[in-house]
Amino acid sequence: MTGAIVFELDALLDLSGFAAERRRANWDRIRGKLEEVRPYEPAESSLSVLELPEWGRALGLATGIVSDLPGPIAQALLRRFEIDVDGVVDAAAGAAMAPRPDGLLAVGELLGTTPAEVLAVGCAAPHFAAAVHAGAVSIGAGWAVDADDAWRDSRPDIAVRTPEAAVEAMENATAMRLLAEVLVEGAEPKLHTGSLIAVGPKELACGRHFSATDRRLSSHRLTQLILSAKDGADSARQLGEVIAGGAEAAPLPSIDLVASVPGRGEFDRFAAARRDTATRLGATAEGLLTMVEDRDDYTSLSHDQRRYANHGRFRAGRELDGETVLLIDDVITSGSQSRACRRELEGAGAGEVWVLAAAASQAPMQRACPRCDEGVMRRWYGRYGPLYVCTQPTCDHTERWDG
């Protein structure tokens, strides 16, 4: 049940021009630049993002704002843009902000709702982490970021690219989640542009997979299904139905052959998935690939080590003649394994090769910054290569990224 919707102020107003000042806590300089702030205006939308709180109220939801800006600055922006909500928590309230859940919990209390009844709209990994720790449902505001890049390692529960889709999420939060996560619950998904994860070029995933250290694992049915499908026939059949449903909904070209990434051992966990997917797509199912070399330690390898280990690891069983192939997998982690399979299929004569996985691996909940203990360390591709950077605006801690 949904009782409230809470917006990070950064999801409504473009505050990116203040990034340096926020890191240095230079609030006086920010006060002098408030006239430069603009609301987001998605080109493909006829609905203003500033109308979203009003839409929430029209749907019977309590509405709130949370912001890590000092109270006078946050309040000045709310007045200027006439953002009228039922409750506001800003830095003046003394609550620790994202990725900590305190601010979100505080505004939820003001609105008289439990965390489980809150839809939390944010635009960055710390906002999603705060929602997880609070027990709220996160909505990613794709109009505020380059969503595919920003959400690659930390996907919100519901990803929307337009204000119209956000309104739909207010009305149909359960059905708007990632496709596979809706299907395993036995519910009817509401398809939209955020129903699948674009992992890379011609690489799609139907849901998320959480690691053993992620607090969401125990209640995440898709991850549990993937784990049990590795050696369980009933679970493998159910996973096959989920993958087939994803293939039917995916923006794929006409597929000729459905193949799969070879698994370890004698049990073919993708047999049902290949069959069901091929039936829905009007294609042929075939176990085209075999694993030449198995590695017991594969899951413990780093991304770079996986890339090296996968060279020459797979073989195609026959020559192909330009067929378009859909390669299915259970989880895309680094992507090295599926890309090695793609190279082998292309070398055997395949035309286009698309990859569809049941889930994309999600990074464990982000590591707290060792300096400020308020931000989280997030990978960032800067001028001098990849680094880990603290997400807290007032902290400039960075670390070398070794892959």
C-alpha positions as CSV (number, residue, x, y, z in Angstrom):
1,M,0.0,0.0,0.0
2,T,1.3,3.5,-0.9
3,G,0.5,6.4,1.5
4,A,3.1,9.0,0.7
5,I,5.5,10.2,-2.0
6,V,8.7,12.0,-1.0
7,F,10.9,13.9,-3.4
8,E,14.6,14.6,-3.1
9,L,14.8,18.3,-4.0
10,D,17.6,17.3,-6.5
11,A,15.0,15.3,-8.4
12,L,12.9,18.3,-9.0
13,L,15.4,21.1,-9.4
14,D,18.7,21.1,-11.3
15,L,21.3,21.8,-8.6
16,S,24.2,20.4,-10.5
17,G,25.8,23.8,-10.9
18,F,26.4,23.9,-7.2
19,A,28.3,20.7,-7.0
20,A,31.7,22.3,-6.1
21,E,30.1,24.7,-3.6
22,R,28.2,21.9,-1.9
23,R,31.4,19.8,-1.5
24,R,33.0,22.8,0.2
25,A,29.9,23.8,2.2
26,N,30.2,27.3,0.6
27,W,26.6,28.2,1.4
28,D,27.1,32.0,1.0
29,R,28.1,31.5,-2.6
30,I,25.1,29.2,-3.3
31,R,22.8,31.8,-1.9
32,G,24.1,34.3,-4.4
33,K,23.5,31.9,-7.3
34,L,19.9,30.7,-6.5
35,E,18.5,32.6,-9.5
36,E,20.5,30.2,-11.7
37,V,18.5,27.2,-10.5
38,R,15.9,25.8,-12.9
39,P,13.5,22.9,-12.7
40,Y,14.1,20.0,-15.0
41,E,12.3,20.2,-18.3
42,P,12.3,16.7,-20.0
43,A,12.1,17.3,-23.8
44,E,9.9,14.3,-24.3
45,S,7.4,15.3,-21.6
46,S,4.4,17.6,-21.6
47,L,4.2,17.4,-17.8
48,S,6.4,19.6,-15.6
49,V,8.3,17.9,-12.8
50,L,7.0,20.6,-10.5
51,E,3.5,19.3,-11.0
52,L,4.4,15.9,-9.5
53,P,3.7,16.8,-5.8
54,E,0.3,18.1,-6.9
55,W,-0.4,14.8,-8.8
56,G,0.6,12.9,-5.6
57,R,-2.0,14.8,-3.6
58,A,-4.6,14.3,-6.3
59,L,-4.0,10.6,-6.0
60,G,-4.6,10.7,-2.2
61,L,-0.9,10.6,-1.2
62,A,0.8,12.7,1.4
63,T,3.7,14.6,-0.2
64,G,7.1,15.5,1.2
65,I,10.5,17.0,0.3
66,V,13.8,16.0,1.7
67,S,17.0,18.0,1.1
68,D,20.5,18.1,2.4
69,L,20.7,21.9,1.8
70,P,20.6,24.2,4.8
71,G,17.1,25.2,5.8
72,P,17.1,28.9,4.5
73,I,18.4,27.8,1.1
74,A,16.0,24.9,0.7
75,Q,13.0,27.0,1.9
76,A,14.0,29.8,-0.5
77,L,13.9,27.4,-3.4
78,L,10.6,25.9,-2.4
79,R,9.0,29.4,-2.2
80,R,10.5,30.6,-5.5
81,F,9.2,27.6,-7.4
82,E,5.9,27.4,-5.4
83,I,6.5,23.8,-4.4
84,D,3.8,23.1,-1.9
85,V,4.0,19.9,0.1
86,D,2.8,18.5,3.4
87,G,6.1,18.0,5.0
88,V,9.8,19.2,4.5
89,V,12.9,17.9,6.1
90,D,16.1,19.8,5.3
91,A,19.6,20.0,6.9
92,A,18.2,22.5,9.5
93,A,16.3,19.6,11.0
94,G,19.5,17.9,12.0
95,A,18.7,14.6,10.4
96,A,21.5,12.8,8.5
97,M,20.8,12.7,4.8
98,A,21.3,10.1,2.0
99,P,22.7,7.5,2.0
100,R,21.6,7.4,5.6
101,P,17.8,6.9,6.0
102,D,17.3,9.5,8.8
103,G,16.0,12.3,6.6
104,L,13.6,10.0,4.7
105,L,12.4,8.5,8.0
106,A,11.9,11.9,9.5
107,V,9.8,13.2,6.6
108,G,7.8,10.0,6.6
109,E,7.0,10.5,10.3
110,L,5.9,14.1,9.6
111,L,3.5,12.7,7.0
112,G,2.1,10.1,9.3
113,T,3.2,7.1,7.2
114,T,5.3,4.0,7.8
115,P,8.4,3.6,5.6
116,A,6.9,0.7,3.7
117,E,4.1,3.1,2.5
118,V,6.6,5.7,1.1
119,L,7.6,6.1,-2.5
120,A,11.0,7.9,-2.4
121,V,11.9,9.8,-5.6
122,G,15.6,10.4,-6.1
123,C,18.1,10.6,-8.9
124,A,21.4,9.0,-7.5
125,A,22.7,6.0,-5.8
126,P,22.8,7.6,-2.3
127,H,19.1,8.3,-2.6
128,F,18.3,4.7,-3.5
129,A,20.5,3.5,-0.6
130,A,18.6,5.7,1.8
131,A,15.3,4.2,0.6
132,V,16.7,0.7,1.1
133,H,17.8,1.4,4.6
134,A,14.5,3.1,5.4
135,G,12.5,0.3,3.9
136,A,10.8,2.5,1.3
137,V,10.3,2.0,-2.4
138,S,12.8,3.9,-4.5
139,I,11.8,5.7,-7.8
140,G,14.7,6.8,-10.0
141,A,14.1,10.1,-11.7
142,G,15.7,9.5,-15.1
143,W,15.1,13.0,-16.3
144,A,17.7,14.2,-13.8
145,V,20.6,12.0,-14.8
146,D,22.1,9.9,-17.6
147,A,20.2,7.0,-16.2
148,D,21.8,4.1,-17.9
149,D,25.3,5.1,-16.6
150,A,24.2,6.4,-13.2
151,W,22.1,3.4,-12.4
152,R,24.4,0.7,-13.7
153,D,25.6,-0.5,-10.2
154,S,22.7,0.7,-8.1
155,R,19.3,0.4,-9.7
156,P,16.2,1.9,-8.1
157,D,13.1,-0.3,-7.5
158,I,11.3,1.6,-10.2
159,A,13.1,3.5,-13.0
160,V,11.2,6.2,-14.8
161,R,12.3,8.6,-17.5
162,T,9.5,11.1,-17.6
163,P,7.2,12.8,-15.1
164,E,4.2,11.0,-16.8
165,A,5.8,7.7,-15.9
166,A,6.3,8.9,-12.4
167,V,2.6,9.5,-12.1
168,E,2.0,6.0,-13.4
169,A,4.3,4.7,-10.7
170,M,2.3,6.5,-8.0
171,E,-0.8,4.7,-9.3
172,N,0.8,1.3,-10.1
173,A,4.0,1.0,-8.0
174,T,4.0,-2.8,-7.8
175,A,3.4,-3.4,-11.5
176,M,6.0,-0.7,-12.5
177,R,8.9,-2.6,-10.9
178,L,11.4,-4.4,-13.1
179,L,9.7,-7.0,-15.3
180,A,11.2,-10.2,-13.8
181,E,10.6,-9.0,-10.3
182,V,6.9,-8.5,-11.1
183,L,6.6,-11.8,-12.8
184,V,8.1,-13.9,-10.0
185,E,5.5,-12.3,-7.7
186,G,2.8,-13.7,-9.9
187,A,1.6,-10.1,-10.8
188,E,0.8,-8.5,-14.1
189,P,3.6,-6.1,-15.1
190,K,2.9,-2.7,-16.6
191,L,5.5,-2.4,-19.3
192,H,7.4,0.9,-19.7
193,T,10.8,2.0,-20.7
194,G,12.2,1.1,-17.3
195,S,10.9,-2.4,-17.2
196,L,14.2,-3.8,-18.5
197,I,17.8,-2.8,-17.6
198,A,20.0,-1.7,-20.5
199,V,23.3,-3.3,-19.3
200,G,25.2,-2.5,-22.5
201,P,24.8,-2.4,-26.3
202,K,22.5,-5.3,-27.2
203,E,22.6,-6.5,-23.6
204,L,19.4,-6.5,-21.5
205,A,18.4,-7.8,-18.1
206,C,14.9,-8.4,-16.7
207,G,15.6,-7.6,-13.1
208,R,18.3,-7.4,-10.4
209,H,20.4,-9.9,-8.6
210,F,21.6,-9.2,-5.0
211,S,24.8,-10.4,-3.4
212,A,24.9,-12.4,-0.1
213,T,25.8,-9.2,1.8
214,D,22.9,-7.2,0.5
215,R,20.1,-6.7,3.1
216,R,17.5,-7.1,0.3
217,L,18.5,-10.7,-0.5
218,S,16.2,-12.5,2.0
219,S,13.0,-11.0,0.5
220,H,14.1,-10.8,-3.1
221,R,12.3,-13.7,-4.9
222,L,14.1,-13.3,-8.2
223,T,17.5,-13.7,-6.7
224,Q,16.3,-16.7,-4.7
225,L,14.9,-18.3,-7.9
226,I,18.1,-17.8,-9.8
227,L,20.1,-19.5,-7.0
228,S,17.7,-22.4,-6.8
229,A,17.5,-22.8,-10.6
230,K,21.2,-23.7,-10.8
231,D,20.4,-27.3,-9.8
232,G,16.6,-27.5,-9.5
233,A,14.4,-28.5,-12.4
234,D,11.2,-26.9,-11.1
235,S,13.0,-23.6,-10.4
236,A,14.7,-23.8,-13.8
237,R,11.4,-24.1,-15.5
238,Q,10.0,-21.1,-13.6
239,L,13.1,-19.1,-14.5
240,G,12.6,-20.1,-18.1
241,E,9.1,-18.6,-18.1
242,V,10.5,-15.3,-16.6
243,I,13.3,-15.1,-19.3
244,A,10.7,-15.9,-22.0
245,G,8.5,-13.1,-20.7
246,G,11.4,-10.7,-20.8
247,A,12.3,-11.7,-24.4
248,E,8.7,-11.2,-25.5
249,A,8.7,-7.7,-24.0
250,A,12.2,-6.7,-25.1
251,P,12.9,-4.5,-28.1
252,L,14.6,-7.3,-30.0
253,P,15.0,-7.8,-33.8
254,S,13.6,-10.9,-35.4
255,I,15.4,-13.8,-33.7
256,D,16.4,-17.0,-35.5
257,L,18.2,-19.0,-32.8
258,V,18.0,-19.0,-29.0
259,A,21.2,-20.2,-27.3
260,S,22.5,-19.9,-23.8
261,V,25.7,-19.4,-21.8
262,P,26.9,-23.0,-20.9
263,G,26.6,-23.8,-17.2
264,R,28.8,-26.0,-15.0
265,G,28.0,-29.7,-14.4
266,E,25.6,-31.9,-16.3
267,F,22.3,-30.1,-15.4
268,D,21.3,-27.8,-18.2
269,R,19.5,-25.1,-16.3
270,F,18.7,-23.2,-19.5
271,A,16.9,-26.0,-21.4
272,A,13.5,-24.8,-20.4
273,A,14.4,-21.1,-20.9
274,R,15.7,-21.8,-24.4
275,R,12.6,-23.7,-25.4
276,D,10.0,-21.3,-23.9
277,T,11.8,-18.2,-25.3
278,A,12.1,-19.7,-28.8
279,T,8.4,-20.7,-28.7
280,R,7.4,-17.1,-27.9
281,L,9.7,-15.6,-30.5
282,G,9.0,-18.0,-33.3
283,A,12.7,-19.1,-33.3
284,T,14.7,-22.3,-32.9
285,A,16.2,-23.4,-29.6
286,E,19.6,-24.9,-29.7
287,G,22.4,-25.6,-27.2
288,L,25.0,-24.1,-29.5
289,L,27.8,-23.5,-27.0
290,T,30.0,-25.7,-24.8
291,M,32.4,-24.7,-22.0
292,V,35.9,-25.8,-22.9
293,E,37.5,-25.0,-19.6
294,D,35.7,-24.8,-16.2
295,R,37.1,-22.9,-13.2
296,D,36.0,-23.6,-9.7
297,D,37.1,-20.1,-8.6
298,Y,35.4,-18.2,-11.3
299,T,32.9,-16.3,-9.1
300,S,35.8,-15.1,-6.9
301,L,37.7,-13.5,-9.8
302,S,37.9,-9.8,-10.3
303,H,36.4,-8.3,-13.4
304,D,39.8,-8.1,-15.1
305,Q,40.6,-11.7,-14.2
306,R,37.3,-12.8,-15.6
307,R,38.0,-11.1,-18.9
308,Y,41.3,-13.0,-19.1
309,A,39.8,-16.3,-18.0
310,N,37.1,-16.2,-20.6
311,H,39.4,-16.0,-23.6
312,G,38.9,-19.2,-25.6
313,R,36.7,-20.7,-22.8
314,F,33.7,-21.4,-25.0
315,R,33.2,-23.3,-28.3
316,A,30.3,-23.2,-30.8
317,G,29.1,-26.7,-31.9
318,R,28.6,-25.9,-35.5
319,E,29.1,-23.2,-38.2
320,L,26.3,-20.6,-38.5
321,D,25.1,-18.7,-41.6
322,G,24.3,-15.1,-40.5
323,E,21.5,-16.1,-38.1
324,T,20.4,-13.5,-35.5
325,V,21.0,-15.1,-32.1
326,L,19.5,-14.4,-28.7
327,L,22.0,-15.5,-26.0
328,I,20.3,-16.0,-22.6
329,D,22.0,-16.1,-19.2
330,D,20.9,-15.9,-15.6
331,V,23.0,-13.1,-14.2
332,I,25.2,-10.5,-15.9
333,T,27.9,-9.6,-13.5
334,S,31.0,-8.2,-15.3
335,G,29.6,-9.2,-18.7
336,S,32.8,-11.0,-19.6
337,Q,31.3,-14.4,-19.9
338,S,28.4,-13.5,-22.2
339,R,30.7,-11.3,-24.3
340,A,33.1,-14.2,-24.7
341,C,30.1,-16.3,-25.9
342,R,29.1,-13.6,-28.3
343,R,32.5,-13.4,-29.8
344,E,32.5,-17.2,-30.3
345,L,29.1,-17.1,-32.0
346,E,30.1,-14.3,-34.2
347,G,33.3,-16.2,-35.1
348,A,31.2,-19.2,-36.0
349,G,29.2,-17.1,-38.5
350,A,26.3,-15.6,-36.5
351,G,24.9,-12.2,-37.6
352,E,23.6,-10.1,-34.7
353,V,24.0,-11.5,-31.2
354,W,21.8,-10.1,-28.4
355,V,22.1,-11.0,-24.8
356,L,19.2,-11.3,-22.4
357,A,19.7,-12.2,-18.7
358,A,17.2,-12.8,-16.0
359,A,19.1,-10.2,-13.8
360,A,21.9,-7.8,-13.7
361,S,24.1,-8.1,-10.6
362,Q,23.9,-5.1,-8.3
363,A,26.9,-3.9,-6.3
364,P,26.6,-4.5,-2.6
365,M,25.2,-1.5,-0.7
366,Q,27.8,1.1,-1.1
367,R,30.7,1.3,1.3
368,A,30.6,4.3,3.6
369,C,33.2,7.0,3.1
370,P,36.1,6.4,5.6
371,R,36.6,10.1,6.1
372,C,33.2,11.6,6.6
373,D,31.1,8.5,7.3
374,E,28.1,10.2,5.7
375,G,28.7,9.7,1.9
376,V,29.3,6.4,0.1
377,M,32.2,5.6,-2.2
378,R,31.1,5.5,-5.8
379,R,33.0,4.7,-8.9
380,W,33.6,7.7,-11.0
381,Y,35.3,8.1,-14.4
382,G,37.3,11.3,-14.2
383,R,39.8,13.1,-16.2
384,Y,42.7,10.8,-15.0
385,G,40.8,7.5,-15.1
386,P,38.4,5.7,-12.8
387,L,38.4,6.6,-9.1
388,Y,36.2,6.0,-6.0
389,V,34.7,9.4,-5.0
390,C,32.6,10.2,-1.9
391,T,29.1,11.2,-2.8
392,Q,28.7,13.6,0.2
393,P,28.8,17.2,-1.3
394,T,30.9,18.5,1.6
395,C,33.6,15.8,1.4
396,D,36.3,15.6,-1.3
397,H,37.7,12.1,-0.4
398,T,38.8,10.1,-3.4
399,E,40.5,6.7,-3.7
400,R,42.3,5.0,-6.6
401,W,40.2,2.3,-8.4
402,D,42.1,-0.9,-9.1
403,G,39.3,-2.6,-11.0
